[in-house]
């Protein structure tokens, strides 16, 4: 399966795209999409990369799997298409955003405006079988997204990485913390948030303060 990405990412990930593991991964994903209902729609699998070019990336928000419910996933972590009800994790993200910087709770759960400002909304695994969270894990996506994070860490400086939950925090080993800001918190899911591991993290204001200090325009969350 030939994969075409946004040009800057195509260049950065050229070695990954031609690697044996990636060919095996794309064969697996193609078969899954042929045999089962999978998310996001095939055209949106690489939406995080296509929406936020390499040289535009200033913040990375790392998720785990795409949403596995009908109509929710569109290739941007935690985001849902226009008109789709907000999943519990997204509700808690918006509640923390309101608490942190006073941003009123929005009607739309679509985070495309974040992506267009350089916020990469990246899941560790870029596809999933409907109703089966984790079903496309350990097939090669993790190696591919590790390469994305490593590329950003090595070549750029002053990127904010938001790692929410233990799964995302494990990706932190690929980030040079002397060059970038790494913000860690519990996952925004109700299970974690209700244990006091999410609310009060102030990640949105911390990110903007850091970007400002780096001479970069703050994000209009």
FENKAFEN-V28705 format. One record per backbone hydrogen bond with DSSP energy under -1.0 kcal/mol. CO is the residue of the C=O (numbers start at 1). NH is the residue of the N-H. If there is no record, write none. Layout:
# FENKAFEN-V28705
co=CO nh=NH
co=CO nh=NH
This chain:
# FENKAFEN-V28705
co=6 nh=10
co=7 nh=11
co=8 nh=12
co=9 nh=13
co=13 nh=17
co=14 nh=18
co=16 nh=19
co=19 nh=23
co=20 nh=24
co=21 nh=25
co=22 nh=26
co=23 nh=27
co=24 nh=28
co=25 nh=29
co=26 nh=30
co=27 nh=31
co=28 nh=32
co=29 nh=33
co=30 nh=34
co=31 nh=35
co=32 nh=36
co=37 nh=130
co=39 nh=128
co=41 nh=44
co=42 nh=45
co=44 nh=47
co=46 nh=50
co=47 nh=51
co=53 nh=56
co=54 nh=57
co=58 nh=160
co=59 nh=120
co=60 nh=162
co=61 nh=122
co=63 nh=124
co=64 nh=125
co=68 nh=131
co=69 nh=72
co=76 nh=79
co=81 nh=84
co=87 nh=91
co=88 nh=92
co=89 nh=93
co=90 nh=94
co=91 nh=95
co=92 nh=96
co=93 nh=97
co=94 nh=98
co=95 nh=99
co=96 nh=100
co=97 nh=101
co=97 nh=103
co=98 nh=102
co=109 nh=80
co=111 nh=115
co=112 nh=116
co=114 nh=117
co=114 nh=119
co=115 nh=118
co=118 nh=58
co=118 nh=59
co=120 nh=61
co=120 nh=122
co=121 nh=77
co=122 nh=63
co=128 nh=39
co=129 nh=132
co=132 nh=135
co=134 nh=137
co=140 nh=144
co=141 nh=145
co=142 nh=146
co=143 nh=147
co=144 nh=148
co=145 nh=149
co=146 nh=150
co=147 nh=151
co=148 nh=152
co=149 nh=153
co=150 nh=154
co=151 nh=155
co=152 nh=156
co=159 nh=181
co=160 nh=60
co=161 nh=183
co=162 nh=62
co=163 nh=185
co=165 nh=169
co=166 nh=170
co=168 nh=171
co=169 nh=172
co=170 nh=173
co=171 nh=174
co=172 nh=175
co=176 nh=179
co=176 nh=180
co=179 nh=158
co=181 nh=161
co=183 nh=163
co=185 nh=165
co=189 nh=193
co=190 nh=194
co=192 nh=195
co=192 nh=197
co=193 nh=196
co=197 nh=186
co=198 nh=201
co=202 nh=206
co=203 nh=207
co=204 nh=208
co=205 nh=209
co=206 nh=210
co=207 nh=211
co=208 nh=212
co=209 nh=213
co=210 nh=214
co=211 nh=216
co=212 nh=215
co=219 nh=221
